[in-house]
Amino acid sequence: MVRGSKNDANSLITESPAEVRKIEDQIIKYIKYMINNQKLAHATIELQLYAIFHFYSINRVNLNRNYISKFKPVKRRIHKDLAYSHEQILHLLNSTTDLRQRVIILLLASTGMRIGALPNMTVGALSKISVENESRRLH
């Protein structure tokens, strides 16, 4: 690769304010391309921009990140976290006869704990309660 050629990474490095503005304009065009043509999500565009910003910061080229960030898409949730409905929990319970799996399903559904906490749980962490006492407290 010949230094100064179009394919040389060093040709992207500049200190001229006019050249820096051209770079910023190219990045903005790239953001618009990722939004309109590639239909990329916010997080993917963030990752691409991080790589570009990192390259220029390592090479001491100061880009106006605040200005460029104005062209990024609005962050929106793609996945919606919802609680399982009673019907879904009942369907899970009816789909298994294994007592251990049923206990896991009921434990997770009734406590709201994360599934990652299950492997660390021990019998000593549980306390025995009387259902009769609980029903009296509720009334």
N, CA, C and O atoms as a GROMACS GRO file, in nm:
protein
  556
    1MET      N    1   0.084  -0.116   0.000
    1MET     CA    2   0.000   0.000   0.000
    1MET      C    3   0.090   0.123   0.000
    1MET      O    4   0.180   0.134   0.083
    2VAL      N    5   0.067   0.213  -0.088
    2VAL     CA    6   0.149   0.333  -0.101
    2VAL      C    7   0.094   0.440  -0.009
    2VAL      O    8  -0.026   0.466  -0.007
    3ARG      N    9   0.183   0.503   0.068
    3ARG     CA   10   0.140   0.609   0.161
    3ARG      C   11   0.079   0.724   0.082
    3ARG      O   12   0.134   0.768  -0.019
    4GLY      N   13  -0.036   0.771   0.130
    4GLY     CA   14  -0.102   0.881   0.062
    4GLY      C   15  -0.203   0.834  -0.041
    4GLY      O   16  -0.277   0.915  -0.096
    5SER      N   17  -0.206   0.704  -0.068
    5SER     CA   18  -0.305   0.655  -0.163
    5SER      C   19  -0.442   0.654  -0.096
    5SER      O   20  -0.453   0.669   0.026
    6LYS      N   21  -0.544   0.636  -0.175
    6LYS     CA   22  -0.682   0.640  -0.125
    6LYS      C   23  -0.708   0.525  -0.028
    6LYS      O   24  -0.796   0.538   0.057
    7ASN      N   25  -0.637   0.414  -0.037
    7ASN     CA   26  -0.658   0.298   0.048
    7ASN      C   27  -0.573   0.301   0.175
    7ASN      O   28  -0.582   0.210   0.257
    8ASP      N   29  -0.491   0.402   0.191
    8ASP     CA   30  -0.403   0.412   0.308
    8ASP      C   31  -0.480   0.476   0.423
    8ASP      O   32  -0.542   0.581   0.407
    9ALA      N   33  -0.476   0.412   0.541
    9ALA     CA   34  -0.546   0.465   0.658
    9ALA      C   35  -0.489   0.599   0.701
    9ALA      O   36  -0.562   0.682   0.756
   10ASN      N   37  -0.361   0.621   0.678
   10ASN     CA   38  -0.300   0.749   0.716
   10ASN      C   39  -0.356   0.865   0.636
   10ASN      O   40  -0.348   0.980   0.681
   11SER      N   41  -0.412   0.839   0.521
   11SER     CA   42  -0.469   0.947   0.441
   11SER      C   43  -0.597   1.000   0.505
   11SER      O   44  -0.646   1.106   0.465
   12LEU      N   45  -0.654   0.928   0.602
   12LEU     CA   46  -0.775   0.972   0.671
   12LEU      C   47  -0.744   1.068   0.786
   12LEU      O   48  -0.835   1.129   0.842
   13ILE      N   49  -0.617   1.080   0.821
   13ILE     CA   50  -0.577   1.162   0.936
   13ILE      C   51  -0.540   1.301   0.888
   13ILE      O   52  -0.463   1.318   0.794
   14THR      N   53  -0.597   1.402   0.954
   14THR     CA   54  -0.572   1.540   0.916
   14THR      C   55  -0.587   1.630   1.038
   14THR      O   56  -0.649   1.591   1.137
   15GLU      N   57  -0.531   1.749   1.030
   15GLU     CA   58  -0.548   1.847   1.136
   15GLU      C   59  -0.620   1.971   1.084
   15GLU      O   60  -0.657   2.058   1.162
   16SER      N   61  -0.640   1.980   0.956
   16SER     CA   62  -0.705   2.096   0.895
   16SER      C   63  -0.852   2.100   0.936
   16SER      O   64  -0.922   2.000   0.922
   17PRO      N   65  -0.900   2.215   0.988
   17PRO     CA   66  -1.041   2.225   1.026
   17PRO      C   67  -1.138   2.197   0.911
   17PRO      O   68  -1.244   2.139   0.932
   18ALA      N   69  -1.102   2.237   0.793
   18ALA     CA   70  -1.188   2.210   0.677
   18ALA      C   71  -1.195   2.061   0.648
   18ALA      O   72  -1.301   2.009   0.614
   19GLU      N   73  -1.081   1.994   0.660
   19GLU     CA   74  -1.078   1.850   0.637
   19GLU      C   75  -1.153   1.774   0.747
   19GLU      O   76  -1.220   1.674   0.720
   20VAL      N   77  -1.142   1.823   0.871
   20VAL     CA   78  -1.214   1.760   0.981
   20VAL      C   79  -1.364   1.772   0.957
   20VAL      O   80  -1.438   1.677   0.983
   21ARG      N   81  -1.409   1.886   0.908
   21ARG     CA   82  -1.552   1.903   0.876
   21ARG      C   83  -1.596   1.808   0.766
   21ARG      O   84  -1.708   1.756   0.769
   22LYS      N   85  -1.508   1.784   0.668
   22LYS     CA   86  -1.541   1.689   0.563
   22LYS      C   87  -1.556   1.548   0.620
   22LYS      O   88  -1.646   1.473   0.582
   23ILE      N   89  -1.469   1.514   0.712
   23ILE     CA   90  -1.477   1.383   0.777
   23ILE      C   91  -1.608   1.372   0.853
   23ILE      O   92  -1.677   1.270   0.844
   24GLU      N   93  -1.643   1.476   0.929
   24GLU     CA   94  -1.768   1.476   1.004
   24GLU      C   95  -1.888   1.461   0.910
   24GLU      O   96  -1.982   1.388   0.940
   25ASP      N   97  -1.884   1.530   0.798
   25ASP     CA   98  -1.993   1.519   0.700
   25ASP      C   99  -2.002   1.377   0.643
   25ASP      O  100  -2.112   1.326   0.622
   26GLN      N  101  -1.886   1.314   0.619
   26GLN     CA  102  -1.886   1.175   0.570
   26GLN      C  103  -1.945   1.081   0.675
   26GLN      O  104  -2.020   0.989   0.641
   27ILE      N  105  -1.911   1.103   0.801
   27ILE     CA  106  -1.966   1.019   0.908
   27ILE      C  107  -2.117   1.035   0.917
   27ILE      O  108  -2.190   0.938   0.936
   28ILE      N  109  -2.165   1.159   0.903
   28ILE     CA  110  -2.309   1.185   0.906
   28ILE      C  111  -2.378   1.116   0.789
   28ILE      O  112  -2.486   1.058   0.805
   29LYS      N  113  -2.317   1.122   0.671
   29LYS     CA  114  -2.374   1.050   0.554
   29LYS      C  115  -2.378   0.900   0.581
   29LYS      O  116  -2.473   0.832   0.542
   30TYR      N  117  -2.275   0.849   0.647
   30TYR     CA  118  -2.270   0.707   0.679
   30TYR      C  119  -2.380   0.670   0.779
   30TYR      O  120  -2.443   0.565   0.766
   31ILE      N  121  -2.404   0.757   0.876
   31ILE     CA  122  -2.513   0.733   0.972
   31ILE      C  123  -2.647   0.727   0.898
   31ILE      O  124  -2.728   0.637   0.921
   32LYS      N  125  -2.669   0.822   0.809
   32LYS     CA  126  -2.794   0.824   0.731
   32LYS      C  127  -2.807   0.699   0.644
   32LYS      O  128  -2.916   0.644   0.629
   33TYR      N  129  -2.696   0.655   0.589
   33TYR     CA  130  -2.697   0.533   0.508
   33TYR      C  131  -2.734   0.412   0.593
   33TYR      O  132  -2.814   0.328   0.552
   34MET      N  133  -2.676   0.403   0.713
   34MET     CA  134  -2.706   0.290   0.801
   34MET      C  135  -2.853   0.291   0.844
   34MET      O  136  -2.915   0.186   0.859
   35ILE      N  137  -2.908   0.410   0.864
   35ILE     CA  138  -3.048   0.421   0.906
   35ILE      C  139  -3.142   0.387   0.791
   35ILE      O  140  -3.232   0.304   0.806
   36ASN      N  141  -3.122   0.451   0.676
   36ASN     CA  142  -3.218   0.440   0.566
   36ASN      C  143  -3.200   0.316   0.479
   36ASN      O  144  -3.298   0.252   0.443
   37ASN      N  145  -3.077   0.282   0.447
   37ASN     CA  146  -3.053   0.172   0.353
   37ASN      C  147  -3.036   0.037   0.423
   37ASN      O  148  -3.090  -0.064   0.378
   38GLN      N  149  -2.961   0.038   0.531
   38GLN     CA  150  -2.934  -0.089   0.598
   38GLN      C  151  -3.033  -0.120   0.709
   38GLN      O  152  -3.040  -0.233   0.756
   39LYS      N  153  -3.111  -0.020   0.751
   39LYS     CA  154  -3.213  -0.036   0.856
   39LYS      C  155  -3.153  -0.095   0.984
   39LYS      O  156  -3.209  -0.186   1.045
   40LEU      N  157  -3.038  -0.041   1.024
   40LEU     CA  158  -2.970  -0.093   1.142
   40LEU      C  159  -3.029  -0.034   1.269
   40LEU      O  160  -3.082   0.078   1.268
   41ALA      N  161  -3.020  -0.108   1.377
   41ALA     CA  162  -3.070  -0.065   1.506
   41ALA      C  163  -2.975   0.036   1.569
   41ALA      O  164  -2.860   0.050   1.529
   42HIS      N  165  -3.026   0.106   1.668
   42HIS     CA  166  -2.950   0.210   1.738
   42HIS      C  167  -2.818   0.156   1.793
   42HIS      O  168  -2.714   0.218   1.777
   43ALA      N  169  -2.825   0.040   1.859
   43ALA     CA  170  -2.705  -0.016   1.922
   43ALA      C  171  -2.598  -0.053   1.818
   43ALA      O  172  -2.479  -0.036   1.844
   44THR      N  173  -2.640  -0.101   1.703
   44THR     CA  174  -2.545  -0.136   1.597
   44THR      C  175  -2.477  -0.012   1.542
   44THR      O  176  -2.356  -0.011   1.517
   45ILE      N  177  -2.555   0.093   1.524
   45ILE     CA  178  -2.498   0.218   1.475
   45ILE      C  179  -2.402   0.276   1.579
   45ILE      O  180  -2.295   0.327   1.543
   46GLU      N  181  -2.438   0.267   1.707
   46GLU     CA  182  -2.348   0.312   1.814
   46GLU      C  183  -2.214   0.239   1.807
   46GLU      O  184  -2.108   0.301   1.822
   47LEU      N  185  -2.219   0.109   1.784
   47LEU     CA  186  -2.097   0.029   1.777
   47LEU      C  187  -2.010   0.072   1.659
   47LEU      O  188  -1.888   0.085   1.673
   48GLN      N  189  -2.072   0.094   1.544
   48GLN     CA  190  -1.997   0.139   1.426
   48GLN      C  191  -1.933   0.275   1.452
   48GLN      O  192  -1.816   0.296   1.417
   49LEU      N  193  -2.009   0.366   1.512
   49LEU     CA  194  -1.956   0.499   1.538
   49LEU      C  195  -1.844   0.496   1.642
   49LEU      O  196  -1.748   0.571   1.632
   50TYR      N  197  -1.858   0.407   1.740
   50TYR     CA  198  -1.753   0.396   1.840
   50TYR      C  199  -1.620   0.359   1.775
   50TYR      O  200  -1.516   0.414   1.811
   51ALA      N  201  -1.623   0.268   1.680
   51ALA     CA  202  -1.499   0.227   1.611
   51ALA      C  203  -1.439   0.345   1.534
   51ALA      O  204  -1.317   0.365   1.534
   52ILE      N  205  -1.524   0.421   1.468
   52ILE     CA  206  -1.476   0.537   1.392
   52ILE      C  207  -1.418   0.642   1.485
   52ILE      O  208  -1.309   0.694   1.462
   53PHE      N  209  -1.493   0.673   1.593
   53PHE     CA  210  -1.445   0.773   1.689
   53PHE      C  211  -1.314   0.728   1.754
   53PHE      O  212  -1.225   0.810   1.778
   54HIS      N  213  -1.303   0.601   1.782
   54HIS     CA  214  -1.182   0.548   1.844
   54HIS      C  215  -1.062   0.565   1.749
   54HIS      O  216  -0.953   0.605   1.792
   55PHE      N  217  -1.082   0.534   1.623
   55PHE     CA  218  -0.974   0.549   1.524
   55PHE      C  219  -0.924   0.692   1.522
   55PHE      O  220  -0.803   0.717   1.527
   56TYR      N  221  -1.016   0.788   1.516
   56TYR     CA  222  -0.974   0.928   1.507
   56TYR      C  223  -0.917   0.979   1.639
   56TYR      O  224  -0.826   1.062   1.638
   57SER      N  225  -0.968   0.931   1.752
   57SER     CA  226  -0.912   0.978   1.879
   57SER      C  227  -0.770   0.924   1.900
   57SER      O  228  -0.685   0.995   1.954
   58ILE      N  229  -0.745   0.800   1.859
   58ILE     CA  230  -0.609   0.744   1.868
   58ILE      C  231  -0.511   0.826   1.782
   58ILE      O  232  -0.394   0.842   1.818
   59ASN      N  233  -0.561   0.877   1.670
   59ASN     CA  234  -0.476   0.954   1.579
   59ASN      C  235  -0.486   1.104   1.603
   59ASN      O  236  -0.445   1.184   1.519
   60ARG      N  237  -0.542   1.142   1.719
   60ARG     CA  238  -0.548   1.281   1.764
   60ARG      C  239  -0.620   1.374   1.668
   60ARG      O  240  -0.579   1.489   1.648
   61VAL      N  241  -0.726   1.325   1.610
   61VAL     CA  242  -0.812   1.409   1.528
   61VAL      C  243  -0.939   1.433   1.609
   61VAL      O  244  -1.012   1.339   1.640
   62ASN      N  245  -0.964   1.560   1.643
   62ASN     CA  246  -1.078   1.593   1.727
   62ASN      C  247  -1.203   1.615   1.642
   62ASN      O  248  -1.214   1.713   1.567
   63LEU      N  249  -1.295   1.522   1.655
   63LEU     CA  250  -1.424   1.534   1.586
   63LEU      C  251  -1.526   1.592   1.682
   63LEU      O  252  -1.517   1.572   1.803
   64ASN      N  253  -1.623   1.662   1.628
   64ASN     CA  254  -1.731   1.717   1.709
   64ASN      C  255  -1.836   1.608   1.728
   64ASN      O  256  -1.930   1.596   1.651
   65ARG      N  257  -1.817   1.529   1.834
   65ARG     CA  258  -1.905   1.414   1.859
   65ARG      C  259  -2.047   1.458   1.891
   65ARG      O  260  -2.143   1.391   1.852
   66ASN      N  261  -2.061   1.570   1.962
   66ASN     CA  262  -2.196   1.618   1.995
   66ASN      C  263  -2.276   1.651   1.869
   66ASN      O  264  -2.394   1.618   1.859
   67TYR      N  265  -2.211   1.714   1.775
   67TYR     CA  266  -2.278   1.748   1.649
   67TYR      C  267  -2.315   1.621   1.572
   67TYR      O  268  -2.426   1.608   1.522
   68ILE      N  269  -2.222   1.529   1.562
   68ILE     CA  270  -2.245   1.405   1.488
   68ILE      C  271  -2.356   1.324   1.555
   68ILE      O  272  -2.437   1.261   1.487
   69SER      N  273  -2.360   1.324   1.688
   69SER     CA  274  -2.460   1.246   1.762
   69SER      C  275  -2.602   1.293   1.738
   69SER      O  276  -2.697   1.217   1.759
   70LYS      N  277  -2.619   1.416   1.694
   70LYS     CA  278  -2.754   1.467   1.665
   70LYS      C  279  -2.819   1.392   1.549
   70LYS      O  280  -2.942   1.396   1.535
   71PHE      N  281  -2.741   1.324   1.469
   71PHE     CA  282  -2.793   1.254   1.351
   71PHE      C  283  -2.820   1.106   1.377
   71PHE      O  284  -2.871   1.035   1.291
   72LYS      N  285  -2.784   1.060   1.498
   72LYS     CA  286  -2.810   0.920   1.531
   72LYS      C  287  -2.959   0.899   1.552
   72LYS      O  288  -3.031   0.993   1.589
   73PRO      N  289  -3.007   0.778   1.528
   73PRO     CA  290  -3.150   0.753   1.550
   73PRO      C  291  -3.183   0.753   1.699
   73PRO      O  292  -3.096   0.735   1.784
   74VAL      N  293  -3.310   0.773   1.728
   74VAL     CA  294  -3.356   0.773   1.866
   74VAL      C  295  -3.349   0.631   1.919
   74VAL      O  296  -3.385   0.535   1.851
   75LYS      N  297  -3.301   0.619   2.042
   75LYS     CA  298  -3.292   0.487   2.104
   75LYS      C  299  -3.432   0.442   2.143
   75LYS      O  300  -3.506   0.514   2.211
   76ARG      N  301  -3.468   0.323   2.099
   76ARG     CA  302  -3.599   0.268   2.135
   76ARG      C  303  -3.583   0.121   2.168
   76ARG      O  304  -3.496   0.052   2.116
   77ARG      N  305  -3.670   0.077   2.254
   77ARG     CA  306  -3.666  -0.063   2.296
   77ARG      C  307  -3.729  -0.150   2.188
   77ARG      O  308  -3.840  -0.123   2.141
   78ILE      N  309  -3.657  -0.252   2.149
   78ILE     CA  310  -3.709  -0.345   2.049
   78ILE      C  311  -3.779  -0.460   2.119
   78ILE      O  312  -3.885  -0.505   2.074
   79HIS      N  313  -3.721  -0.507   2.228
   79HIS     CA  314  -3.778  -0.618   2.303
   79HIS      C  315  -3.855  -0.563   2.422
   79HIS      O  316  -3.807  -0.475   2.492
   80LYS      N  317  -3.972  -0.616   2.442
   80LYS     CA  318  -4.052  -0.574   2.557
   80LYS      C  319  -4.051  -0.686   2.660
   80LYS      O  320  -4.091  -0.799   2.631
   81ASP      N  321  -4.006  -0.652   2.779
   81ASP     CA  322  -4.004  -0.749   2.888
   81ASP      C  323  -4.139  -0.744   2.959
   81ASP      O  324  -4.174  -0.642   3.020
   82LEU      N  325  -4.212  -0.850   2.951
   82LEU     CA  326  -4.341  -0.857   3.017
   82LEU      C  327  -4.344  -0.976   3.111
   82LEU      O  328  -4.275  -1.076   3.090
   83ALA      N  329  -4.424  -0.966   3.215
   83ALA     CA  330  -4.443  -1.078   3.305
   83ALA      C  331  -4.525  -1.186   3.234
   83ALA      O  332  -4.608  -1.155   3.149
   84TYR      N  333  -4.501  -1.311   3.271
   84TYR     CA  334  -4.579  -1.420   3.214
   84TYR      C  335  -4.722  -1.412   3.266
   84TYR      O  336  -4.745  -1.381   3.382
   85SER      N  337  -4.817  -1.441   3.180
   85SER     CA  338  -4.957  -1.442   3.222
   85SER      C  339  -4.985  -1.572   3.297
   85SER      O  340  -4.907  -1.667   3.291
   86HIS      N  341  -5.097  -1.575   3.367
   86HIS     CA  342  -5.135  -1.696   3.442
   86HIS      C  343  -5.154  -1.814   3.347
   86HIS      O  344  -5.122  -1.928   3.381
   87GLU      N  345  -5.206  -1.786   3.228
   87GLU     CA  346  -5.227  -1.892   3.129
   87GLU      C  347  -5.094  -1.950   3.082
   87GLU      O  348  -5.082  -2.072   3.064
   88GLN      N  349  -4.995  -1.864   3.061
   88GLN     CA  350  -4.864  -1.912   3.018
   88GLN      C  351  -4.798  -1.997   3.126
   88GLN      O  352  -4.736  -2.099   3.096
   89ILE      N  353  -4.810  -1.954   3.250
   89ILE     CA  354  -4.752  -2.031   3.360
   89ILE      C  355  -4.822  -2.166   3.373
   89ILE      O  356  -4.758  -2.268   3.393
   90LEU      N  357  -4.955  -2.165   3.360
   90LEU     CA  358  -5.031  -2.290   3.366
   90LEU      C  359  -4.992  -2.383   3.252
   90LEU      O  360  -4.982  -2.504   3.272
   91HIS      N  361  -4.969  -2.327   3.134
   91HIS     CA  362  -4.927  -2.408   3.019
   91HIS      C  363  -4.791  -2.474   3.047
   91HIS      O  364  -4.770  -2.591   3.015
   92LEU      N  365  -4.698  -2.397   3.107
   92LEU     CA  366  -4.568  -2.454   3.142
   92LEU      C  367  -4.582  -2.566   3.244
   92LEU      O  368  -4.518  -2.670   3.233
   93LEU      N  369  -4.666  -2.543   3.344
   93LEU     CA  370  -4.686  -2.646   3.447
   93LEU      C  371  -4.749  -2.772   3.390
   93LEU      O  372  -4.714  -2.883   3.430
   94ASN      N  373  -4.842  -2.755   3.297
   94ASN     CA  374  -4.908  -2.871   3.235
   94ASN      C  375  -4.818  -2.945   3.137
   94ASN      O  376  -4.845  -3.060   3.102
   95SER      N  377  -4.711  -2.879   3.093
   95SER     CA  378  -4.624  -2.942   2.994
   95SER      C  379  -4.517  -3.031   3.057
   95SER      O  380  -4.441  -3.097   2.986
   96THR      N  381  -4.509  -3.034   3.189
   96THR     CA  382  -4.408  -3.116   3.254
   96THR      C  383  -4.469  -3.195   3.370
   96THR      O  384  -4.561  -3.149   3.438
   97THR      N  385  -4.414  -3.314   3.392
   97THR     CA  386  -4.456  -3.393   3.507
   97THR      C  387  -4.343  -3.404   3.608
   97THR      O  388  -4.362  -3.458   3.718
   98ASP      N  389  -4.227  -3.353   3.573
   98ASP     CA  390  -4.110  -3.358   3.661
   98ASP      C  391  -4.131  -3.260   3.778
   98ASP      O  392  -4.150  -3.141   3.756
   99LEU      N  393  -4.127  -3.312   3.898
   99LEU     CA  394  -4.151  -3.230   4.017
   99LEU      C  395  -4.049  -3.117   4.029
   99LEU      O  396  -4.085  -3.006   4.067
  100ARG      N  397  -3.925  -3.145   3.998
  100ARG     CA  398  -3.820  -3.044   4.007
  100ARG      C  399  -3.848  -2.926   3.914
  100ARG      O  400  -3.834  -2.811   3.955
  101GLN      N  401  -3.888  -2.954   3.791
  101GLN     CA  402  -3.919  -2.848   3.696
  101GLN      C  403  -4.041  -2.768   3.740
  101GLN      O  404  -4.045  -2.646   3.723
  102ARG      N  405  -4.140  -2.836   3.796
  102ARG     CA  406  -4.259  -2.767   3.843
  102ARG      C  407  -4.225  -2.671   3.958
  102ARG      O  408  -4.277  -2.560   3.965
  103VAL      N  409  -4.136  -2.717   4.048
  103VAL     CA  410  -4.094  -2.632   4.159
  103VAL      C  411  -4.021  -2.510   4.106
  103VAL      O  412  -4.043  -2.398   4.154
  104ILE      N  413  -3.934  -2.528   4.009
  104ILE     CA  414  -3.859  -2.417   3.950
  104ILE      C  415  -3.955  -2.316   3.887
  104ILE      O  416  -3.942  -2.196   3.909
  105ILE      N  417  -4.052  -2.364   3.810
  105ILE     CA  418  -4.149  -2.276   3.744
  105ILE      C  419  -4.227  -2.196   3.847
  105ILE      O  420  -4.242  -2.074   3.835
  106LEU      N  421  -4.277  -2.265   3.950
  106LEU     CA  422  -4.356  -2.196   4.052
  106LEU      C  423  -4.272  -2.099   4.134
  106LEU      O  424  -4.320  -1.992   4.171
  107LEU      N  425  -4.148  -2.136   4.163
  107LEU     CA  426  -4.060  -2.048   4.239
  107LEU      C  427  -4.031  -1.920   4.162
  107LEU      O  428  -4.040  -1.810   4.217
  108LEU      N  429  -3.998  -1.935   4.036
  108LEU     CA  430  -3.968  -1.817   3.954
  108LEU      C  431  -4.092  -1.730   3.935
  108LEU      O  432  -4.084  -1.607   3.940
  109ALA      N  433  -4.207  -1.794   3.914
  109ALA     CA  434  -4.329  -1.718   3.890
  109ALA      C  435  -4.376  -1.644   4.015
  109ALA      O  436  -4.428  -1.533   4.005
  110SER      N  437  -4.358  -1.704   4.131
  110SER     CA  438  -4.412  -1.642   4.252
  110SER      C  439  -4.318  -1.541   4.315
  110SER      O  440  -4.363  -1.450   4.385
  111THR      N  441  -4.188  -1.554   4.293
  111THR     CA  442  -4.094  -1.463   4.359
  111THR      C  443  -4.044  -1.352   4.267
  111THR      O  444  -4.005  -1.246   4.316
  112GLY      N  445  -4.043  -1.374   4.139
  112GLY     CA  446  -3.991  -1.273   4.047
  112GLY      C  447  -3.840  -1.273   4.038
  112GLY      O  448  -3.780  -1.181   3.983
  113MET      N  449  -3.777  -1.376   4.093
  113MET     CA  450  -3.631  -1.381   4.090
  113MET      C  451  -3.582  -1.416   3.949
  113MET      O  452  -3.656  -1.472   3.867
  114ARG      N  453  -3.458  -1.384   3.923
  114ARG     CA  454  -3.399  -1.415   3.792
  114ARG      C  455  -3.358  -1.561   3.788
  114ARG      O  456  -3.327  -1.622   3.891
  115ILE      N  457  -3.359  -1.616   3.667
  115ILE     CA  458  -3.325  -1.758   3.653
  115ILE      C  459  -3.178  -1.783   3.688
  115ILE      O  460  -3.142  -1.894   3.727
  116GLY      N  461  -3.094  -1.682   3.675
  116GLY     CA  462  -2.952  -1.696   3.707
  116GLY      C  463  -2.926  -1.714   3.856
  116GLY      O  464  -2.817  -1.757   3.895
  117ALA      N  465  -3.025  -1.682   3.939
  117ALA     CA  466  -3.007  -1.697   4.084
  117ALA      C  467  -3.034  -1.840   4.129
  117ALA      O  468  -2.998  -1.877   4.241
  118LEU      N  469  -3.095  -1.920   4.046
  118LEU     CA  470  -3.130  -2.057   4.085
  118LEU      C  471  -3.010  -2.147   4.114
  118LEU      O  472  -3.012  -2.217   4.215
  119PRO      N  473  -2.907  -2.149   4.032
  119PRO     CA  474  -2.795  -2.239   4.061
  119PRO      C  475  -2.727  -2.211   4.195
  119PRO      O  476  -2.671  -2.302   4.256
  120ASN      N  477  -2.732  -2.086   4.242
  120ASN     CA  478  -2.666  -2.050   4.368
  120ASN      C  479  -2.755  -2.074   4.490
  120ASN      O  480  -2.708  -2.067   4.603
  121MET      N  481  -2.882  -2.102   4.466
  121MET     CA  482  -2.975  -2.118   4.578
  121MET      C  483  -2.952  -2.253   4.647
  121MET      O  484  -2.931  -2.355   4.582
  122THR      N  485  -2.958  -2.249   4.779
  122THR     CA  486  -2.944  -2.372   4.857
  122THR      C  487  -3.071  -2.390   4.941
  122THR      O  488  -3.149  -2.296   4.957
  123VAL      N  489  -3.089  -2.509   4.993
  123VAL     CA  490  -3.204  -2.536   5.078
  123VAL      C  491  -3.198  -2.450   5.203
  123VAL      O  492  -3.301  -2.410   5.256
  124GLY      N  493  -3.079  -2.421   5.251
  124GLY     CA  494  -3.062  -2.337   5.370
  124GLY      C  495  -3.111  -2.194   5.350
  124GLY      O  496  -3.140  -2.125   5.447
  125ALA      N  497  -3.120  -2.150   5.224
  125ALA     CA  498  -3.167  -2.014   5.196
  125ALA      C  499  -3.318  -2.004   5.206
  125ALA      O  500  -3.373  -1.894   5.209
  126LEU      N  501  -3.386  -2.117   5.210
  126LEU     CA  502  -3.532  -2.118   5.216
  126LEU      C  503  -3.578  -2.129   5.361
  126LEU      O  504  -3.511  -2.188   5.445
  127SER      N  505  -3.692  -2.071   5.387
  127SER     CA  506  -3.750  -2.085   5.521
  127SER      C  507  -3.891  -2.141   5.506
  127SER      O  508  -3.962  -2.109   5.411
  128LYS      N  509  -3.929  -2.224   5.601
  128LYS     CA  510  -4.058  -2.290   5.596
  128LYS      C  511  -4.164  -2.196   5.652
  128LYS      O  512  -4.144  -2.134   5.756
  129ILE      N  513  -4.276  -2.187   5.582
  129ILE     CA  514  -4.387  -2.106   5.630
  129ILE      C  515  -4.512  -2.192   5.636
  129ILE      O  516  -4.524  -2.292   5.565
  130SER      N  517  -4.600  -2.154   5.720
  130SER     CA  518  -4.726  -2.227   5.733
  130SER      C  519  -4.831  -2.156   5.648
  130SER      O  520  -4.852  -2.036   5.664
  131VAL      N  521  -4.895  -2.228   5.561
  131VAL     CA  522  -4.996  -2.170   5.472
  131VAL      C  523  -5.115  -2.122   5.554
  131VAL      O  524  -5.177  -2.022   5.518
  132GLU      N  525  -5.148  -2.192   5.661
  132GLU     CA  526  -5.262  -2.151   5.744
  132GLU      C  527  -5.237  -2.014   5.805
  132GLU      O  528  -5.326  -1.930   5.806
  133ASN      N  529  -5.117  -1.991   5.857
  133ASN     CA  530  -5.084  -1.862   5.916
  133ASN      C  531  -5.088  -1.750   5.812
  133ASN      O  532  -5.132  -1.639   5.842
  134GLU      N  533  -5.044  -1.778   5.693
  134GLU     CA  534  -5.043  -1.679   5.588
  134GLU      C  535  -5.185  -1.640   5.547
  134GLU      O  536  -5.212  -1.523   5.524
  135SER      N  537  -5.275  -1.739   5.539
  135SER     CA  538  -5.412  -1.708   5.498
  135SER      C  539  -5.484  -1.625   5.604
  135SER      O  540  -5.568  -1.542   5.570
  136ARG      N  541  -5.452  -1.646   5.731
  136ARG     CA  542  -5.512  -1.565   5.837
  136ARG      C  543  -5.462  -1.421   5.832
  136ARG      O  544  -5.539  -1.327   5.857
  137ARG      N  545  -5.334  -1.402   5.799
  137ARG     CA  546  -5.278  -1.268   5.791
  137ARG      C  547  -5.339  -1.188   5.678
  137ARG      O  548  -5.352  -1.067   5.688
  138LEU      N  549  -5.377  -1.255   5.569
  138LEU     CA  550  -5.432  -1.187   5.454
  138LEU      C  551  -5.574  -1.137   5.478
  138LEU      O  552  -5.616  -1.041   5.414
  139HIS      N  553  -5.650  -1.200   5.568
  139HIS     CA  554  -5.790  -1.161   5.589
  139HIS      C  555  -5.804  -1.060   5.696
  139HIS      O  556  -5.915  -1.017   5.726
   0.00000   0.00000   0.00000
